[in-house]
Amino acid sequence: MASIDMICKNDHETVLMGDFNLPNVSWETGSVNGNISSNNQFLMLQEKYMNMFNDRGLSWYFTNETTRRRLVRETLQESLLDQVLCTNDAIVNECEIISPLGKSDHVGVLVELAVPCDLKKEKVLKLHGVKFSFQRFY
């Protein structure tokens, strides 16, 4: 949670994507389903995440979609765990749910960003002896 908060505190446009694992969140209302006043730490944590998203001006794209399907004891569970969050709706052209990769129980998410792309130079990063190469955007 601290990492997401730190990323969102900068003055840059921010897009966060991934499995946020907030199964009790109603993304339609932006609230947590369940009794928050209980001692259920998981519900309280989900409420903290939603408060942080709102405080940092993050909006989300999926509200009723299913991003994970799995069988649990022969019962199909469907949930919305994967999400795209951003600080400026104008930089996200489109979000689309696509087929899962491999045998994942999560769908794929395809996001088209409206970001000016002037590739100036290649940067090489070495981490634990492995070289990663990427382009810098300006």
N, C-alpha and C positions, 0 to 999 in steps of 0.2 A: 504494500500500500504506500509506503514511504517513497518508493521509487517512482510510482505513477504520479504521486503528488509533486515530487521534485521536477519531473519532466514537464508537467503542466504549469509550473510556476514561471517558466521562461516567457519571453516576449514573442515567441515564434508561434506560428500556426502549428497545431499538434493533431496528429491522427494516431489513435491507438487501436490495434486490431488483435483479436485473439480469443482464447477461451478464458473468460473471466470467472467461470464456475460460480455463478450467482443464481442458483436454481429457484430461489424463492422470490426473485424480483419479478414484478409485473412491469415489463418494459413499456406497456401502454400508458401506465400511470406514473412510472418512475418511483414506485414504492415497493416495499417488501411485504409479501403476503405472510401473515403469521403474527403472533403476539410478541411484538418487540419488547414489551415490558417484562417478559418472562426472563429467566436466566439462561435462555438459549443463546450461547455465545456465537454460534454460526449465524443466526438471524441478526444479532446485533452487529456482527462484522459486515454483513451484507448491507445493513442500513448505513454504516460508516462509509462504505464504498459509494453508495448512491449519494450521500451527502457531499462527499468529496467531488464526485462527477458534477453535481449541480453547482457547487461552490466554484469550481474551476471553469464553468461555462461549457462543459462537454455535452454535446447532444449525441443521440444514438440513432441508428438506422433501422434496426430490426425490432419489430414489436410483437408480431404474432407468428413469426416463422419458427420452424423446427430446425435446429442446427445439430442436434444429436439424437440418434435413434439407436436403441439397444434392447436386447432381450434380457430380462432378468426373471429367472424362474418361469420361463415361457410366457412372460407378460411383456408386451412392447412398451418401453418407456420412451417418451418423446419430450425433449426440453429445448429451451433456448438458452444456450450457454455461451456461444460465440457471438461476438459483437464488434461493431465498428463505432468508435467514438471519435468525435473531432470538435475542435474549438471554433471552426468556421465552416458552415455548410457549403459555402461557395467553392471550397477546394475539393469536394467529393462530387464527381460527376455522376457516378453510378455505383451501387452495391448490388451484387448478384450472388445468389446461392447456387452453387454448382455441385456436381457429383463428388462424392468423397474420393480421396486419393487412396488407392489400395484397399485395405480392409478396415479402414478407420470407421469408427462409429460416429464421427463428426463429418458434416458436409464440408465442402470447400467454399471459401468466400472469395469472390473476385471483386476487387475495388479499383475503379478508375479514378485517378486523381487529376485535378486541373492544376498542375504545378508547372511553372515555367522551367524548362530544362535546358540549361546552358552548361554542357559538360566541359569544364575547364581543364582538369588534369586528373590523372589516375593516382589513387592513393593506395599504398600497400601497407597492410597492417600484419604484424607477426604476433601470433598468440599461441603460446605453448608449442612453439616450433612449427606451426602451420601458418603459411602465408595466405592472407585474404586480400583480394584486389577488388576495389570498387571505384566508381566515378564520383567525384565531388560535384554537387549541385550548387550553382550560384545564382 
